Amino acid sequence: MKKSDFDYIWTDKKRTIFGLPISFTRYFLTKEKFITRKGFFTIVEDEFELYRVTDKKLKLPFFQRLFKCGTILLTVKDVDTPIKDLTSVKDPRKVLSLLDTHINIQRDKYNIRGRDMVGTNNIYQCDEHE
């Protein structure tokens, strides 16, 4: 992905030892979507619409805190991966605040709140007794 492909609000790499961004996992935040890109030879991208986030959680393990990093867990109404991990990102509280702001903007745009997305994550699940 080139910078010209999307209008990024925030981007970062997964941090490894000593909080250094030596990884092939990259995170991108746009106005409408969050994109996770993994890989070097084979690249796999996973994205979700921000309004689909139902819950956010911040984990600050000791060794990540030493290097001002943390992990953000997002619960999303998504069939393939309902829990998204933003592992070891720099300044996780700022990133969480930025995500929260843009999630609320998208929810207001579509007039949706988290309580409106109640139910299972698997939209293709059917009742076997019918």
C-alpha positions in Angstrom: 0.0 0.0 0.0 1.2 3.4 -0.9 0.4 6.5 1.1 -1.5 7.8 -1.9 -3.9 4.7 -1.8 -5.6 5.8 1.3 -5.9 8.9 3.5 -4.4 7.6 6.7 -5.2 9.1 10.1 -2.7 6.9 11.9 -0.3 4.1 11.0 2.2 2.1 13.0 4.0 -1.3 13.1 3.8 -4.0 15.7 6.6 -3.4 18.1 9.0 -6.2 19.1 11.9 -6.3 21.5 12.8 -3.0 23.1 9.8 -1.4 21.5 11.4 -1.3 18.1 9.1 -1.5 15.0 10.9 -4.6 13.6 7.9 -6.5 12.3 6.0 -7.3 9.1 2.7 -6.4 10.8 1.4 -3.0 10.1 -1.7 -1.1 11.2 -3.6 1.6 9.3 -6.5 3.8 10.4 -8.5 5.7 7.9 -11.7 7.7 8.4 -13.9 4.6 7.8 -11.8 1.5 8.2 -9.1 -0.1 10.2 -6.6 -2.3 8.2 -4.1 -4.9 9.5 -1.4 -5.9 7.0 0.8 -8.9 7.8 3.5 -10.6 5.8 6.6 -10.1 3.7 6.4 -12.5 0.7 2.7 -13.3 1.1 0.8 -10.3 2.3 -2.6 -10.7 4.0 -4.8 -7.7 4.7 -7.7 -7.7 7.1 -10.0 -4.8 7.4 -13.2 -3.8 9.2 -15.5 -0.8 9.2 -15.1 1.3 12.3 -18.8 1.4 13.1 -18.8 -2.4 13.6 -16.6 -2.1 16.8 -18.7 -3.2 19.8 -16.1 -3.2 22.6 -12.5 -2.0 23.2 -10.0 -3.2 25.8 -6.5 -2.0 26.6 -3.8 -4.4 27.9 -0.6 -3.0 29.3 1.8 -5.9 30.1 4.9 -5.0 32.1 7.5 -5.5 29.4 5.4 -3.5 26.9 4.9 -0.7 29.4 8.7 -0.4 29.8 8.9 0.8 26.2 5.7 2.8 26.2 3.7 0.2 24.3 0.5 -1.7 24.9 -2.0 -4.0 23.2 -5.5 -2.9 22.1 -8.2 -5.6 21.8 -11.2 -4.7 19.6 -14.4 -6.8 19.6 -15.9 -6.4 16.1 -19.0 -7.7 14.4 -16.9 -9.6 11.9 -17.4 -13.2 10.7 -13.8 -14.3 10.2 -12.0 -12.6 13.2 -14.4 -11.2 15.8 -11.5 -10.1 18.1 -8.8 -7.9 16.5 -5.5 -7.5 18.3 -3.4 -4.4 17.8 -0.3 -5.9 19.5 2.4 -3.8 21.0 1.6 -0.4 19.6 3.3 2.8 20.7 1.3 5.2 22.9 -1.7 2.9 23.2 -3.9 5.3 25.1 -3.5 7.9 22.4 -4.3 5.3 19.7 -7.4 4.1 21.7 -8.6 7.7 22.1 -8.1 8.3 18.3 -10.0 5.0 17.5 -12.8 5.9 19.9 -13.2 9.3 18.3 -13.4 7.9 14.8 -15.6 5.0 15.8 -18.1 7.4 17.3 -18.0 9.6 14.1 -18.8 6.6 12.0 -21.5 5.4 14.3 -23.1 8.9 14.2 -22.8 8.9 10.4 -24.8 5.6 10.1 -26.9 6.3 13.2 -25.7 3.1 14.9 -24.7 2.4 18.5 -23.1 -0.7 19.9 -26.4 -1.8 21.5 -27.8 -1.9 17.9 -25.5 -4.8 17.0 -26.7 -7.3 19.5 -26.5 -11.0 18.6 -24.0 -13.6 17.4 -20.9 -12.7 15.3 -21.8 -15.4 12.8 -24.5 -14.0 10.6 -24.8 -17.2 8.7 -25.6 -19.3 11.7 -29.0 -21.0 11.5 -31.2 -22.9 13.9 -30.9 -26.7 13.3 -34.4 -27.3 14.9 -36.3 -25.5 12.1 
